[in-house]
Amino acid sequence: MADSAIQGIKTVLHPVADVAAAKKVYAALLGIEPQTDTEFYVGFDLAGQHIGLVPAGAQDMTSPVAYWHVPDIEAKLAEVTAAGATVKSPASDVGGGRLVATVTDLDGNTLGLLQDS
């Protein structure tokens, strides 16, 4: 089995209909202002967790997706697909060397994988 050391779920992305309006709700919930604030992405970092808001339908998201941080995204994709998962979106660079991918498990749940360079 490949290196399966994961670093846990540190990132959860939420699809929202109105990013600007949702930003106010999440800022009130978390008690902080976002560290990243654009019309296409708003990100909050709190206590080692990253909460992101993306426009509904972005990245083919219809519900929140939890991203497992992994040291080698391609190795982890190989492991989970060998175990029966299906690749929903292959690894892609979303900026700054950060790679993300999603798979669906046997019940259709979307699981995110994230590798920082």
A tleap script that builds the chain and sets N, CA, C and O, in Angstrom:
source leaprc.protein.ff14SB
mol = sequence {
  NMET ALA ASP SER ALA ILE GLN GLY ILE LYS
  THR VAL LEU HIE PRO VAL ALA ASP VAL ALA
  ALA ALA LYS LYS VAL TYR ALA ALA LEU LEU
  GLY ILE GLU PRO GLN THR ASP THR GLU PHE
  TYR VAL GLY PHE ASP LEU ALA GLY GLN HIE
  ILE GLY LEU VAL PRO ALA GLY ALA GLN ASP
  MET THR SER PRO VAL ALA TYR TRP HIE VAL
  PRO ASP ILE GLU ALA LYS LEU ALA GLU VAL
  THR ALA ALA GLY ALA THR VAL LYS SER PRO
  ALA SER ASP VAL GLY GLY GLY ARG LEU VAL
  ALA THR VAL THR ASP LEU ASP GLY ASN THR
  LEU GLY LEU LEU GLN ASP CSER
}
set mol.1.N position { 0.842 -1.172 0.000 }
set mol.1.CA position { 0.000 0.000 0.000 }
set mol.1.C position { 0.893 1.242 0.000 }
set mol.1.O position { 1.922 1.270 0.675 }
set mol.2.N position { 0.502 2.253 -0.747 }
set mol.2.CA position { 1.276 3.491 -0.847 }
set mol.2.C position { 1.216 4.251 0.473 }
set mol.2.O position { 0.483 3.868 1.385 }
set mol.3.N position { 1.987 5.328 0.569 }
set mol.3.CA position { 1.991 6.159 1.770 }
set mol.3.C position { 0.577 6.642 2.042 }
set mol.3.O position { 0.042 7.456 1.289 }
set mol.4.N position { -0.027 6.153 3.103 }
set mol.4.CA position { -1.412 6.512 3.381 }
set mol.4.C position { -1.533 7.499 4.528 }
set mol.4.O position { -2.631 7.728 5.034 }
set mol.5.N position { -0.418 8.086 4.946 }
set mol.5.CA position { -0.459 9.049 6.045 }
set mol.5.C position { -1.229 10.287 5.617 }
set mol.5.O position { -0.768 11.066 4.782 }
set mol.6.N position { -2.401 10.453 6.197 }
set mol.6.CA position { -3.175 11.643 5.893 }
set mol.6.C position { -3.080 12.602 7.065 }
set mol.6.O position { -2.776 12.202 8.189 }
set mol.7.N position { -3.336 13.841 6.799 }
set mol.7.CA position { -3.208 14.871 7.812 }
set mol.7.C position { -4.565 15.287 8.363 }
set mol.7.O position { -4.660 16.245 9.131 }
set mol.8.N position { -5.611 14.573 7.975 }
set mol.8.CA position { -6.956 14.862 8.467 }
set mol.8.C position { -7.708 15.829 7.575 }
set mol.8.O position { -7.195 16.325 6.571 }
set mol.9.N position { -8.942 16.078 7.978 }
set mol.9.CA position { -9.775 17.045 7.253 }
set mol.9.C position { -9.447 18.421 7.811 }
set mol.9.O position { -9.704 18.711 8.979 }
set mol.10.N position { -8.882 19.253 6.965 }
set mol.10.CA position { -8.523 20.604 7.382 }
set mol.10.C position { -9.264 21.649 6.561 }
set mol.10.O position { -9.241 22.832 6.901 }
set mol.11.N position { -9.924 21.225 5.481 }
set mol.11.CA position { -10.586 22.163 4.578 }
set mol.11.C position { -11.979 21.650 4.254 }
set mol.11.O position { -12.154 20.484 3.900 }
set mol.12.N position { -12.967 22.523 4.375 }
set mol.12.CA position { -14.325 22.208 3.960 }
set mol.12.C position { -14.807 23.360 3.089 }
set mol.12.O position { -14.799 24.520 3.501 }
set mol.13.N position { -15.229 23.012 1.872 }
set mol.13.CA position { -15.759 24.019 0.958 }
set mol.13.C position { -17.279 23.910 0.911 }
set mol.13.O position { -17.838 22.815 0.858 }
set mol.14.N position { -17.932 25.060 0.931 }
set mol.14.CA position { -19.388 25.128 0.909 }
set mol.14.C position { -19.841 25.874 -0.344 }
set mol.14.O position { -19.419 27.009 -0.563 }
set mol.15.N position { -20.691 25.263 -1.173 }
set mol.15.CA position { -21.263 25.995 -2.304 }
set mol.15.C position { -22.382 26.901 -1.780 }
set mol.15.O position { -23.228 26.459 -1.003 }
set mol.16.N position { -22.385 28.158 -2.202 }
set mol.16.CA position { -23.387 29.122 -1.740 }
set mol.16.C position { -23.959 29.880 -2.932 }
set mol.16.O position { -23.262 30.126 -3.917 }
set mol.17.N position { -25.222 30.244 -2.834 }
set mol.17.CA position { -25.896 30.954 -3.924 }
set mol.17.C position { -25.371 32.379 -4.078 }
set mol.17.O position { -25.283 32.889 -5.195 }
set mol.18.N position { -25.021 33.022 -2.969 }
set mol.18.CA position { -24.565 34.414 -2.987 }
set mol.18.C position { -23.343 34.503 -2.069 }
set mol.18.O position { -23.475 34.518 -0.846 }
set mol.19.N position { -22.161 34.560 -2.670 }
set mol.19.CA position { -20.917 34.549 -1.897 }
set mol.19.C position { -20.848 35.732 -0.937 }
set mol.19.O position { -20.459 35.568 0.220 }
set mol.20.N position { -21.222 36.925 -1.404 }
set mol.20.CA position { -21.136 38.118 -0.556 }
set mol.20.C position { -22.074 38.010 0.648 }
set mol.20.O position { -21.690 38.370 1.761 }
set mol.21.N position { -23.281 37.526 0.441 }
set mol.21.CA position { -24.231 37.384 1.543 }
set mol.21.C position { -23.782 36.285 2.506 }
set mol.21.O position { -23.856 36.457 3.722 }
set mol.22.N position { -23.318 35.165 1.968 }
set mol.22.CA position { -22.866 34.057 2.811 }
set mol.22.C position { -21.661 34.466 3.645 }
set mol.22.O position { -21.509 34.017 4.782 }
set mol.23.N position { -20.807 35.315 3.087 }
set mol.23.CA position { -19.614 35.771 3.815 }
set mol.23.C position { -20.016 36.416 5.138 }
set mol.23.O position { -19.342 36.212 6.148 }
set mol.24.N position { -21.091 37.184 5.152 }
set mol.24.CA position { -21.545 37.838 6.381 }
set mol.24.C position { -21.979 36.805 7.426 }
set mol.24.O position { -21.669 36.947 8.609 }
set mol.25.N position { -22.688 35.774 6.990 }
set mol.25.CA position { -23.156 34.738 7.911 }
set mol.25.C position { -21.974 33.986 8.506 }
set mol.25.O position { -21.917 33.777 9.718 }
set mol.26.N position { -21.033 33.580 7.663 }
set mol.26.CA position { -19.882 32.807 8.153 }
set mol.26.C position { -18.964 33.674 9.012 }
set mol.26.O position { -18.376 33.172 9.970 }
set mol.27.N position { -18.826 34.954 8.694 }
set mol.27.CA position { -18.017 35.847 9.533 }
set mol.27.C position { -18.649 35.970 10.922 }
set mol.27.O position { -17.944 35.973 11.931 }
set mol.28.N position { -19.979 36.070 10.968 }
set mol.28.CA position { -20.670 36.139 12.254 }
set mol.28.C position { -20.530 34.825 13.015 }
set mol.28.O position { -20.293 34.832 14.223 }
set mol.29.N position { -20.673 33.705 12.325 }
set mol.29.CA position { -20.549 32.386 12.953 }
set mol.29.C position { -19.153 32.182 13.538 }
set mol.29.O position { -19.008 31.760 14.685 }
set mol.30.N position { -18.138 32.483 12.748 }
set mol.30.CA position { -16.756 32.206 13.137 }
set mol.30.C position { -16.136 33.304 14.000 }
set mol.30.O position { -15.155 33.066 14.705 }
set mol.31.N position { -16.710 34.503 13.941 }
set mol.31.CA position { -16.187 35.618 14.726 }
set mol.31.C position { -14.920 36.220 14.161 }
set mol.31.O position { -14.181 36.897 14.877 }
set mol.32.N position { -14.654 35.980 12.872 }
set mol.32.CA position { -13.470 36.546 12.213 }
set mol.32.C position { -13.843 36.982 10.803 }
set mol.32.O position { -14.849 36.545 10.244 }
set mol.33.N position { -13.014 37.847 10.244 }
set mol.33.CA position { -13.171 38.239 8.844 }
set mol.33.C position { -12.403 37.236 7.982 }
set mol.33.O position { -11.475 36.587 8.463 }
set mol.34.N position { -12.784 37.111 6.724 }
set mol.34.CA position { -12.089 36.152 5.846 }
set mol.34.C position { -10.656 36.574 5.557 }
set mol.34.O position { -10.342 37.764 5.509 }
set mol.35.N position { -9.778 35.567 5.362 }
set mol.35.CA position { -8.394 35.833 4.982 }
set mol.35.C position { -8.284 35.986 3.464 }
set mol.35.O position { -7.398 36.682 2.969 }
set mol.36.N position { -9.184 35.337 2.735 }
set mol.36.CA position { -9.253 35.461 1.279 }
set mol.36.C position { -10.659 35.933 0.943 }
set mol.36.O position { -11.639 35.346 1.402 }
set mol.37.N position { -10.765 36.993 0.142 }
set mol.37.CA position { -12.089 37.566 -0.119 }
set mol.37.C position { -12.179 38.052 -1.563 }
set mol.37.O position { -11.781 39.174 -1.875 }
set mol.38.N position { -12.707 37.195 -2.442 }
set mol.38.CA position { -12.936 37.572 -3.828 }
set mol.38.C position { -14.372 37.219 -4.183 }
set mol.38.O position { -15.058 36.560 -3.402 }
set mol.39.N position { -14.830 37.646 -5.342 }
set mol.39.CA position { -16.200 37.313 -5.734 }
set mol.39.C position { -16.354 35.829 -6.054 }
set mol.39.O position { -17.474 35.319 -6.081 }
set mol.40.N position { -15.247 35.130 -6.298 }
set mol.40.CA position { -15.302 33.717 -6.654 }
set mol.40.C position { -14.895 32.778 -5.530 }
set mol.40.O position { -15.093 31.566 -5.628 }
set mol.41.N position { -14.325 33.332 -4.457 }
set mol.41.CA position { -13.892 32.490 -3.349 }
set mol.41.C position { -13.694 33.340 -2.099 }
set mol.41.O position { -13.053 34.390 -2.144 }
set mol.42.N position { -14.248 32.877 -0.994 }
set mol.42.CA position { -14.033 33.512 0.303 }
set mol.42.C position { -13.538 32.417 1.244 }
set mol.42.O position { -14.166 31.365 1.361 }
set mol.43.N position { -12.407 32.667 1.917 }
set mol.43.CA position { -11.827 31.657 2.790 }
set mol.43.C position { -11.546 32.181 4.182 }
set mol.43.O position { -11.005 33.273 4.357 }
set mol.44.N position { -11.922 31.387 5.167 }
set mol.44.CA position { -11.690 31.695 6.571 }
set mol.44.C position { -10.739 30.656 7.149 }
set mol.44.O position { -10.876 29.467 6.862 }
set mol.45.N position { -9.783 31.086 7.956 }
set mol.45.CA position { -8.878 30.171 8.654 }
set mol.45.C position { -9.077 30.362 10.146 }
set mol.45.O position { -8.915 31.464 10.672 }
set mol.46.N position { -9.431 29.273 10.825 }
set mol.46.CA position { -9.710 29.347 12.250 }
set mol.46.C position { -9.296 28.039 12.915 }
set mol.46.O position { -9.778 26.967 12.548 }
set mol.47.N position { -8.414 28.132 13.877 }
set mol.47.CA position { -8.012 26.983 14.698 }
set mol.47.C position { -7.562 25.793 13.853 }
set mol.47.O position { -7.938 24.655 14.131 }
set mol.48.N position { -6.760 26.054 12.826 }
set mol.48.CA position { -6.237 24.982 11.987 }
set mol.48.C position { -7.209 24.460 10.945 }
set mol.48.O position { -6.897 23.507 10.231 }
set mol.49.N position { -8.381 25.068 10.849 }
set mol.49.CA position { -9.381 24.672 9.866 }
set mol.49.C position { -9.544 25.772 8.824 }
set mol.49.O position { -9.435 26.960 9.127 }
set mol.50.N position { -9.808 25.349 7.587 }
set mol.50.CA position { -10.066 26.314 6.530 }
set mol.50.C position { -11.497 26.083 6.038 }
set mol.50.O position { -11.846 24.980 5.618 }
set mol.51.N position { -12.311 27.123 6.094 }
set mol.51.CA position { -13.687 27.072 5.624 }
set mol.51.C position { -13.761 27.965 4.395 }
set mol.51.O position { -13.466 29.158 4.467 }
set mol.52.N position { -14.158 27.380 3.258 }
set mol.52.CA position { -14.222 28.134 2.016 }
set mol.52.C position { -15.635 28.212 1.482 }
set mol.52.O position { -16.415 27.267 1.609 }
set mol.53.N position { -15.960 29.353 0.880 }
set mol.53.CA position { -17.253 29.561 0.229 }
set mol.53.C position { -17.012 29.712 -1.260 }
set mol.53.O position { -16.194 30.531 -1.678 }
set mol.54.N position { -17.717 28.930 -2.064 }
set mol.54.CA position { -17.586 28.992 -3.518 }
set mol.54.C position { -18.969 29.152 -4.125 }
set mol.54.O position { -19.956 28.704 -3.540 }
set mol.55.N position { -19.056 29.789 -5.298 }
set mol.55.CA position { -20.373 29.915 -5.939 }
set mol.55.C position { -20.994 28.539 -6.182 }
set mol.55.O position { -20.313 27.611 -6.618 }
set mol.56.N position { -22.287 28.417 -5.898 }
set mol.56.CA position { -22.997 27.154 -6.107 }
set mol.56.C position { -22.765 26.678 -7.540 }
set mol.56.O position { -22.837 27.465 -8.484 }
set mol.57.N position { -22.491 25.408 -7.688 }
set mol.57.CA position { -22.224 24.827 -9.001 }
set mol.57.C position { -20.762 24.849 -9.390 }
set mol.57.O position { -20.357 24.147 -10.316 }
set mol.58.N position { -19.955 25.655 -8.689 }
set mol.58.CA position { -18.523 25.689 -8.981 }
set mol.58.C position { -17.922 24.338 -8.641 }
set mol.58.O position { -18.334 23.691 -7.678 }
set mol.59.N position { -16.973 23.923 -9.413 }
set mol.59.CA position { -16.289 22.659 -9.183 }
set mol.59.C position { -17.287 21.508 -9.090 }
set mol.59.O position { -17.018 20.500 -8.437 }
set mol.60.N position { -18.442 21.660 -9.746 }
set mol.60.CA position { -19.466 20.619 -9.774 }
set mol.60.C position { -19.945 20.259 -8.374 }
set mol.60.O position { -20.294 19.108 -8.112 }
set mol.61.N position { -19.962 21.250 -7.466 }
set mol.61.CA position { -20.361 21.018 -6.077 }
set mol.61.C position { -21.848 21.294 -5.899 }
set mol.61.O position { -22.363 22.307 -6.372 }
set mol.62.N position { -22.525 20.392 -5.217 }
set mol.62.CA position { -23.935 20.592 -4.878 }
set mol.62.C position { -24.152 20.543 -3.365 }
set mol.62.O position { -25.247 20.834 -2.883 }
set mol.63.N position { -23.118 20.180 -2.626 }
set mol.63.CA position { -23.172 20.143 -1.167 }
set mol.63.C position { -21.748 20.362 -0.650 }
set mol.63.O position { -20.794 20.286 -1.425 }
set mol.64.N position { -21.593 20.633 0.653 }
set mol.64.CA position { -20.241 20.829 1.184 }
set mol.64.C position { -19.359 19.609 0.921 }
set mol.64.O position { -19.826 18.470 0.916 }
set mol.65.N position { -18.073 19.879 0.703 }
set mol.65.CA position { -17.100 18.816 0.482 }
set mol.65.C position { -15.961 18.994 1.482 }
set mol.65.O position { -15.353 20.060 1.576 }
set mol.66.N position { -15.687 17.916 2.228 }
set mol.66.CA position { -14.570 17.904 3.163 }
set mol.66.C position { -13.336 17.414 2.414 }
set mol.66.O position { -13.386 16.407 1.709 }
set mol.67.N position { -12.238 18.131 2.574 }
set mol.67.CA position { -10.984 17.784 1.890 }
set mol.67.C position { -9.997 17.199 2.885 }
set mol.67.O position { -9.610 17.846 3.858 }
set mol.68.N position { -9.595 15.952 2.619 }
set mol.68.CA position { -8.561 15.279 3.391 }
set mol.68.C position { -7.212 15.741 2.867 }
set mol.68.O position { -6.951 15.638 1.668 }
set mol.69.N position { -6.353 16.247 3.735 }
set mol.69.CA position { -5.020 16.692 3.337 }
set mol.69.C position { -4.101 15.474 3.295 }
set mol.69.O position { -3.997 14.723 4.265 }
set mol.70.N position { -3.443 15.292 2.160 }
set mol.70.CA position { -2.608 14.114 1.933 }
set mol.70.C position { -1.224 14.548 1.446 }
set mol.70.O position { -1.095 15.612 0.841 }
set mol.71.N position { -0.194 13.746 1.698 }
set mol.71.CA position { 1.152 14.113 1.250 }
set mol.71.C position { 1.390 13.844 -0.237 }
set mol.71.O position { 2.241 14.492 -0.847 }
set mol.72.N position { 0.653 12.902 -0.829 }
set mol.72.CA position { 0.849 12.536 -2.239 }
set mol.72.C position { -0.517 12.239 -2.852 }
set mol.72.O position { -1.043 11.135 -2.711 }
set mol.73.N position { -1.078 13.224 -3.527 }
set mol.73.CA position { -2.445 13.107 -4.034 }
set mol.73.C position { -2.596 12.000 -5.079 }
set mol.73.O position { -3.611 11.304 -5.096 }
set mol.74.N position { -1.605 11.831 -5.943 }
set mol.74.CA position { -1.705 10.786 -6.972 }
set mol.74.C position { -1.668 9.391 -6.353 }
set mol.74.O position { -2.397 8.498 -6.784 }
set mol.75.N position { -0.817 9.205 -5.342 }
set mol.75.CA position { -0.757 7.907 -4.654 }
set mol.75.C position { -2.079 7.625 -3.943 }
set mol.75.O position { -2.576 6.500 -3.973 }
set mol.76.N position { -2.648 8.656 -3.302 }
set mol.76.CA position { -3.911 8.458 -2.588 }
set mol.76.C position { -5.046 8.198 -3.577 }
set mol.76.O position { -5.919 7.373 -3.306 }
set mol.77.N position { -5.046 8.889 -4.719 }
set mol.77.CA position { -6.060 8.605 -5.748 }
set mol.77.C position { -5.971 7.153 -6.210 }
set mol.77.O position { -6.990 6.485 -6.385 }
set mol.78.N position { -4.756 6.674 -6.403 }
set mol.78.CA position { -4.565 5.281 -6.823 }
set mol.78.C position { -5.094 4.319 -5.758 }
set mol.78.O position { -5.739 3.322 -6.083 }
set mol.79.N position { -4.822 4.618 -4.496 }
set mol.79.CA position { -5.282 3.752 -3.400 }
set mol.79.C position { -6.798 3.692 -3.313 }
set mol.79.O position { -7.383 2.612 -3.231 }
set mol.80.N position { -7.429 4.860 -3.333 }
set mol.80.CA position { -8.884 4.869 -3.139 }
set mol.80.C position { -9.634 4.342 -4.356 }
set mol.80.O position { -10.699 3.742 -4.209 }
set mol.81.N position { -9.099 4.554 -5.551 }
set mol.81.CA position { -9.768 3.993 -6.727 }
set mol.81.C position { -9.575 2.478 -6.773 }
set mol.81.O position { -10.476 1.759 -7.203 }
set mol.82.N position { -8.424 1.986 -6.342 }
set mol.82.CA position { -8.214 0.537 -6.274 }
set mol.82.C position { -9.178 -0.098 -5.275 }
set mol.82.O position { -9.541 -1.267 -5.406 }
set mol.83.N position { -9.590 0.686 -4.274 }
set mol.83.CA position { -10.517 0.188 -3.264 }
set mol.83.C position { -11.973 0.331 -3.682 }
set mol.83.O position { -12.868 -0.119 -2.966 }
set mol.84.N position { -12.227 0.959 -4.846 }
set mol.84.CA position { -13.592 1.049 -5.347 }
set mol.84.C position { -14.151 2.442 -5.554 }
set mol.84.O position { -15.243 2.578 -6.106 }
set mol.85.N position { -13.441 3.492 -5.133 }
set mol.85.CA position { -13.914 4.857 -5.367 }
set mol.85.C position { -13.783 5.196 -6.854 }
set mol.85.O position { -13.028 4.554 -7.585 }
set mol.86.N position { -14.526 6.209 -7.285 }
set mol.86.CA position { -14.485 6.676 -8.666 }
set mol.86.C position { -14.009 8.121 -8.691 }
set mol.86.O position { -14.479 8.941 -7.902 }
set mol.87.N position { -13.090 8.438 -9.580 }
set mol.87.CA position { -12.603 9.814 -9.694 }
set mol.87.C position { -13.726 10.692 -10.249 }
set mol.87.O position { -14.279 10.421 -11.314 }
set mol.88.N position { -14.043 11.733 -9.511 }
set mol.88.CA position { -15.035 12.718 -9.958 }
set mol.88.C position { -14.330 13.849 -10.684 }
set mol.88.O position { -14.744 14.249 -11.772 }
set mol.89.N position { -13.256 14.371 -10.078 }
set mol.89.CA position { -12.416 15.362 -10.748 }
set mol.89.C position { -10.966 15.031 -10.417 }
set mol.89.O position { -10.599 14.931 -9.246 }
set mol.90.N position { -10.134 14.859 -11.458 }
set mol.90.CA position { -8.737 14.484 -11.233 }
set mol.90.C position { -7.962 15.623 -10.569 }
set mol.90.O position { -8.439 16.755 -10.490 }
set mol.91.N position { -6.784 15.306 -10.103 }
set mol.91.CA position { -5.936 16.306 -9.456 }
set mol.91.C position { -5.680 17.470 -10.389 }
set mol.91.O position { -5.318 17.291 -11.552 }
set mol.92.N position { -5.875 18.670 -9.856 }
set mol.92.CA position { -5.589 19.873 -10.631 }
set mol.92.C position { -5.020 20.926 -9.690 }
set mol.92.O position { -5.341 20.956 -8.502 }
set mol.93.N position { -4.178 21.781 -10.235 }
set mol.93.CA position { -3.534 22.842 -9.472 }
set mol.93.C position { -4.505 24.021 -9.386 }
set mol.93.O position { -4.928 24.558 -10.410 }
set mol.94.N position { -4.856 24.418 -8.161 }
set mol.94.CA position { -5.775 25.541 -7.979 }
set mol.94.C position { -5.037 26.810 -7.559 }
set mol.94.O position { -5.653 27.782 -7.123 }
set mol.95.N position { -3.726 26.790 -7.692 }
set mol.95.CA position { -2.924 27.970 -7.401 }
set mol.95.C position { -1.948 27.727 -6.267 }
set mol.95.O position { -2.257 27.034 -5.298 }
set mol.96.N position { -0.785 28.296 -6.399 }
set mol.96.CA position { 0.227 28.190 -5.365 }
set mol.96.C position { 0.750 26.781 -5.149 }
set mol.96.O position { 1.284 26.475 -4.083 }
set mol.97.N position { 0.603 25.918 -6.148 }
set mol.97.CA position { 1.064 24.550 -6.021 }
set mol.97.C position { 0.109 23.638 -5.267 }
set mol.97.O position { 0.418 22.469 -5.036 }
set mol.98.N position { -1.049 24.162 -4.882 }
set mol.98.CA position { -2.055 23.340 -4.179 }
set mol.98.C position { -2.795 22.499 -5.209 }
set mol.98.O position { -3.318 23.013 -6.199 }
set mol.99.N position { -2.827 21.185 -4.952 }
set mol.99.CA position { -3.529 20.247 -5.828 }
set mol.99.C position { -4.784 19.758 -5.123 }
set mol.99.O position { -4.754 19.440 -3.934 }
set mol.100.N position { -5.891 19.699 -5.862 }
set mol.100.CA position { -7.128 19.162 -5.310 }
set mol.100.C position { -7.720 18.156 -6.288 }
set mol.100.O position { -7.523 18.253 -7.499 }
set mol.101.N position { -8.441 17.201 -5.746 }
set mol.101.CA position { -9.157 16.205 -6.538 }
set mol.101.C position { -10.368 15.774 -5.731 }
set mol.101.O position { -10.402 15.948 -4.513 }
set mol.102.N position { -11.362 15.213 -6.405 }
set mol.102.CA position { -12.496 14.630 -5.692 }
set mol.102.C position { -12.782 13.247 -6.249 }
set mol.102.O position { -12.557 12.963 -7.426 }
set mol.103.N position { -13.285 12.397 -5.367 }
set mol.103.CA position { -13.707 11.045 -5.730 }
set mol.103.C position { -15.083 10.830 -5.114 }
set mol.103.O position { -15.490 11.532 -4.189 }
set mol.104.N position { -15.782 9.845 -5.653 }
set mol.104.CA position { -17.035 9.439 -5.018 }
set mol.104.C position { -16.835 8.044 -4.449 }
set mol.104.O position { -16.205 7.185 -5.066 }
set mol.105.N position { -17.388 7.840 -3.257 }
set mol.105.CA position { -17.287 6.530 -2.644 }
set mol.105.C position { -18.381 5.621 -3.219 }
set mol.105.O position { -19.107 6.029 -4.125 }
set mol.106.N position { -18.499 4.424 -2.712 }
set mol.106.CA position { -19.444 3.456 -3.244 }
set mol.106.C position { -20.901 3.872 -3.063 }
set mol.106.O position { -21.786 3.337 -3.730 }
set mol.107.N position { -21.154 4.830 -2.157 }
set mol.107.CA position { -22.515 5.304 -1.923 }
set mol.107.C position { -22.796 6.647 -2.587 }
set mol.107.O position { -23.860 7.231 -2.384 }
set mol.108.N position { -21.841 7.139 -3.383 }
set mol.108.CA position { -22.039 8.399 -4.089 }
set mol.108.C position { -21.631 9.635 -3.326 }
set mol.108.O position { -21.838 10.746 -3.813 }
set mol.109.N position { -21.052 9.482 -2.134 }
set mol.109.CA position { -20.572 10.640 -1.374 }
set mol.109.C position { -19.303 11.189 -2.017 }
set mol.109.O position { -18.448 10.429 -2.472 }
set mol.110.N position { -19.189 12.504 -2.049 }
set mol.110.CA position { -17.998 13.141 -2.592 }
set mol.110.C position { -16.973 13.337 -1.491 }
set mol.110.O position { -17.271 13.888 -0.431 }
set mol.111.N position { -15.748 12.870 -1.765 }
set mol.111.CA position { -14.622 13.026 -0.846 }
set mol.111.C position { -13.563 13.872 -1.540 }
set mol.111.O position { -13.215 13.605 -2.690 }
set mol.112.N position { -13.049 14.885 -0.856 }
set mol.112.CA position { -12.016 15.718 -1.423 }
set mol.112.C position { -10.642 15.310 -0.952 }
set mol.112.O position { -10.467 14.872 0.185 }
set mol.113.N position { -9.661 15.456 -1.835 }
set mol.113.CA position { -8.257 15.241 -1.498 }
set mol.113.C position { -7.511 16.523 -1.801 }
set mol.113.O position { -7.790 17.177 -2.806 }
set mol.114.N position { -6.572 16.894 -0.952 }
set mol.114.CA position { -5.833 18.143 -1.115 }
set mol.114.C position { -4.375 17.900 -0.752 }
set mol.114.O position { -4.064 17.313 0.284 }
set mol.115.N position { -3.492 18.362 -1.627 }
set mol.115.CA position { -2.048 18.276 -1.368 }
set mol.115.C position { -1.446 19.655 -1.525 }
set mol.115.O position { -1.580 20.282 -2.576 }
set mol.116.N position { -0.779 20.132 -0.480 }
set mol.116.CA position { -0.037 21.385 -0.573 }
set mol.116.C position { 1.390 21.068 -0.950 }
set mol.116.O position { 1.950 20.059 -0.522 }
set mol.117.N position { 1.980 21.942 -1.761 }
set mol.117.CA position { 3.369 21.701 -2.186 }
set mol.117.C position { 4.338 22.009 -1.077 }
set mol.117.O position { 5.547 21.864 -1.256 }
savepdb mol mol.pdb
quit
